[in-house]
Amino acid sequence: MTEIGIGIIGGGYMGKAHAVAMSAVGATFNTTLRPRLEMICASTAASAERYRAAYGFARGTDDWRVLVQDPKVEAIVIASPQGTHCQIAQAAFALGKPVFCEKPLGASLEDSRAMVLAAEGKVNMVGFNYIRTPASQFARQLIADGVIGDITWFRGEHTEDFLADPESPATWRTDGAANGTMGDLAPHMINGALALIGPIAALVAEVETVHAARPGGAVTNDDHGQMMCRFANGAMGQMYFSRVAHGRKMGYAYEVTGTKGAIRFDQEDQNALWLYRADEPEATRGFSKILTGPAHPDYAAFCQGPGHGTGYQDQIIIEAHDFLRAIETRTPVWPTFKDGLDVNQVIAAAMASSHAKAWVDVTSF
């Protein structure tokens, strides 16, 4: 086993998740590379010290440049606001250091392209954790193996209700395009659609703000959005994204229809996948509930009991395992920065379509 010094930029919700994941991944997956929590960066020295002590880092700093340039920091996780991603990644890659960046890749399409360019020949990954559940990994396998035939239709959503109440006060989440639903929730399901079905060729979308003002200020970004799309393989698709969907807590859900069957999944029941096979006897033909277990991707590292289940933090540990594997093998592991750029291109196309009220070609963005 070999130690590798990890630096995490951002100590909040996702910074904590990645710190916990790096602490657990070695034992969980028996990795050759064993992360050492070397340094954490926060916006103030006091916050950095608080996170350092809470998460078990050796050192803390309030300057991301100090972290990136430190020789004991050998790999970097970016869990800071989107506007910081590009500059940090470019600096890290210039020093030859592997980078894992939380989604969305860049605050703009231009940032994302610059990050992909800087990442050429370097170890890079972008964080899309929901598609990493054992159930969704298994869904990808079933589709790739042709179990449900040629894909004809896809429906996906990422819906939550954390801003459904119009009296919820204005916060950083209600200001700036990158923090709206299309920058925050939509990337996850778009990434899921690309992973399950493939590239999107064209789309038409509507994006809007439901509550234009909240206590404390105006809302400058979007609350929900919808799109119809045509995938490059010919399949039809539709997606909906919302942060004002009453009753939905983790509404990352999708349905896939093929010529031989169908698949359904809902993240609120993340340890189950529903499979319909058209070749079953008519008397028993119907959706079958598959409970995830050791036979499904990455499950056995966490639990030996089928149906016992994995959770949100386990998705982040799976990401950490993939990142370490990419570093060890010096080969790309999905999803790379290019995959993050592909998601941002779809989002840019959707925003342009909503403005123009017309179908657009995704490849033109």
N, C-alpha and C positions, 0 to 999 in steps of 0.2 A: 504494500500500500504506500501511496505517495500523497503527502499533504499539498493542498493548493490554497493559497491565500485569497479569500473572497472579500471584495469591497462592494457594499450596497449603498447606492445613492438614493436617499429617501427613506425615512424611518416610520412613515405612517402605516396605513392599513396594509398596503401591498409590500412595503419594506419589511414589516413584521412577518408577513406570510413567507417571504423569501428567506428571511433569517431563520425561521423555524424549519423551513424545507432544507436549507443547507445544513442545519444541525442534525436533521433526521435522515437525510438521503443515504449517507454512507452505510448505516446499519440496516436501513430498509432494503436497499438493493445490493448490499455487499460490494460497493463500488471499489475499483482500484484506486481512483482519486478520492481522497477524503478532504472535504472542505474544512478550512480553518477560518473562523470569522475574524478577519483581520482589522477591518475598519468600516465604520458607518458614517455617512454624511447626512447632516440635517441643515435646516435653514439658519439655526442659531447654535452657538456653542453649548448653551444650556440644554437644548433639545438633543443635540448629538450625544452629550454625556448621559442624558436620561435613557436614550435608546441603547447606548453602549452597555450600560449597566443592566438594563432589562433583558437584552437579547444575548448578551455574552460575547460581545466584540472585544478585541484587545484594545482598540483605540477608536476615538471619534473625532470628527472635524466638521466645521461649518463651511468648508471650501472644497467643492468637488474636484478642483484641480489638484489639491494636495492628495486626495485619495487616488486619482487616476495616475499621478506621477510617482506614487510611493512604490518602491521596488518589491515590497512584501505583498502588495496587492497584485495578484497574478491574473485574476479574472473579475469582471465587473458586471454587476446587475444594476440596471437603471430603473428605478421605481419612483422617479420624480415627475413633476408635471410635464406634459407633452412639449411645451415650449423649450424645455431644456434638453430634450433627447438628442437632437442633431449635433449640437456643439460637444456634448459629452462623448457621444459615440465616435465622432471624428477624432477627438483628442486621444481616446483610448486605442483606436485602431492605428493611429500614427505611431504608437508605442508597441504595436503588435499584440495587444492584449485582447483576449476573447471578450465578447460583449453579449449579454442577454438584456433585451430591452422590452419593457412592458408595452402593451398595445395602448393606443394606436402608435404605429412606428414613429411618425413625425407629426408635428402640429399642422403641417401643410403637405401637399403633394410634392412641392419643391424640396422641402426638408427630407421627405422620404426618399426621393431620388438621390439626393446628396448622400444620405446614409447608406443606401445600397451601393453606390459608387465607392464609398470609403470602405465598405465591408468586403470588397472583392479580395479573395485570397485569405481572408481572416475568418476565424470562428465567430459565427453570429447566429443568434436566435431571437425571435420575437414571441412575446407571451400571449398565447391564446389557450387558456387553461381548460375551458369547458369541453372542447372537442377531445380532451384527453381522458375523459372518463372511460373505464373499461367497456361500458355499454356502447358509447359512440365510436370507440376504436373498433369494436366488433362490428358495428354497423358499416363502417368503412370497408372492413374485410368482406362482409356479405355482399356489398354492392360491387366491389372489385372482382369478386369471384363469380359474379353473374347469377347469384342465387335468386334474385328477384328480376332477372332478365335485363333488358335494355330499359334505361330510365326514361320515363315519359313526363313526369311531373314532380315538382318539389314545392313544399310549403314550409316556411320557417318563420319563427318569431323570436324576439327577445323583448319580453314585456315585464315591467316591474311597476310598483305603485308608490315609490318613495317620494314622489312629488305630485301624487294624485290630489292631495288636499290643496286647494287654491290658497289657503291661509298659511301654508308652510312658508317660512320666510325665504327671501332671496339669499343665496349663498354663492360661493365660487362655482357651484354646479350650474347656476342659472346665468352665468356670464361667459361669453366667448364661445365661438363656434366649436372649438375642440372639446368643450365640456358639455355640449348638448347631447341629445339622444343619438344623433348620427355620428358623433365623435366618441361617445361613451359606450352605448349598448350595441348599436348596429354593427360595429366591427366584429364582435363575437359571432353573430349569426351569419354574417357575410363570409367570414372565414370558414364557418361550418359548412356553408353551401358550397364553397369552392373546394373544400376537402372531400365532401361527399359526392358532388356531382361533376365538378370541374369548372373551367372558366366561364364567365358570363359574357356573352357577345353584345347584347343590347338590353336596354331597360327603359322604363318610364316610371317616374316617381313623383310623389307629393310629400312635401315636408312642411310642417307648420308648428306654430306655437299656440298651445291651447290657453294658457294663462299668461297674458302679456305683462302683467304686473303682479307682484307679490309684496307682502309686508317688508319694507326695507329697500325696495327698489324695483326697477324695470327688469324684465327678463329679456336677454339679448340673444338667446339661442332657442333651439327647437325642442318641443316636448314629444312629438311623435312623427313617424314617417312611414310610408308604405311604397312598395314598388312591385311592378310586374316585370319579369325578365325572361329572356330567351338565352339558354345556355348554349355554349359552342357545340355541344353534342346533339342539339336539337330539342332537348327537354324544355318544357314550359316551367315557369316558377313564379312564386309570389312570396313576399316577405313583409313583415310588419314589425316595427320597433316602437316602444313606448316606455316612458317613465311615469305615465299618468294612468296606467291601466289598473283600475281598482281590483284588488283581490289577487293580483299576480305578484309573487314575491321573488321567484327565480324562474320566470317564464321563458327559459331557453328551450324551445320545443320545435320539432320538425316532423314532417311526414314525407316519405319518399315512395312513389308509385312506379313500378316497372311492369314489363310485359308478362312477368311470371309471379308477381307478388308485390308486397308492400312492407314498409317499416314505419313504426311510430316511436317517438321518444319524447320524454318531458323531463327536464332537469330537476323539477320538484320531486320526481321519483327516479333519481339518477342511477339507481342500481337495477333498473329494469328496462328491457327493450322488448317491443312488441313486433312480432314477425308474422306475416300472412303469406302462405305458400299456396298458389293456385292449383298445384298438382295434388293437394291432399284430397282424401275422399270427401264427397259432398256432405255427407252426414256429420263430419267432424271439422269441416273446413271453417276456419275463422282465425282471428288474431290470437297467437299464442304468446303468453307472457314468459320471457326468458329472464330469470334472475341471474345476475352476474356472479361469477365464482372464479376459482383458480384456473379454469379452462379459458378465461378471457384475458385479453392483453393487460399486463401490469397488475392484475388483481392479486396474484399469489404472493407478491412481495409484502402485502399488507395483512392478508388474512387467509387462512386455510379453509374457512367455512363458506360454502356457497350460500348466497343470500344474506350473509352478514353485512356486506356493504362497505363502500368507501365513502369518503366525504370531500368537502371542498379543499381542505388543506392537503389531502392526498393528491389532488390534481397538481398542486404546486410542487409537491415532492417529485411527481412524475416528470414535470418540466425540468427540475433540477437534475434528475437522473439523465435526461436527454442532453442537457447542456454539458454535463460532465463527460458523457459519451462522445459528444462532438469535439470537446477539447482533447480527450485522450486519443481519438482516432484521427484528429485533424481533418475530418470530413463533415460536410454539411448534414445537419439533422433537421428535418421539417419541424416547425415552420421557420424558414430563414427570413432575413430582412426583405428579400425579394417577395416572399409570400405576404409580408406585411404591406409592401408597396402595392401588391395586387388588390388587397382589401381597400386601401386608400384610393386607388383608382376607381373602384366601384362607387365609393362614397362620393368622390368628386363628380362622377357621372350622374349620380342620383341628385345631387344638389343642383347641377346644371339643368337636368331634366325638369326638376320641380320649378325652377325659375322660368324655363322656356315653355313648360307645359307640353312637352313633346318627347317622343322616343329619341334616345341618343345611342351612339355606338361607343361602347366602353373602351375599345382599343384606341379611340381618338384622344383619350385623356392621359 
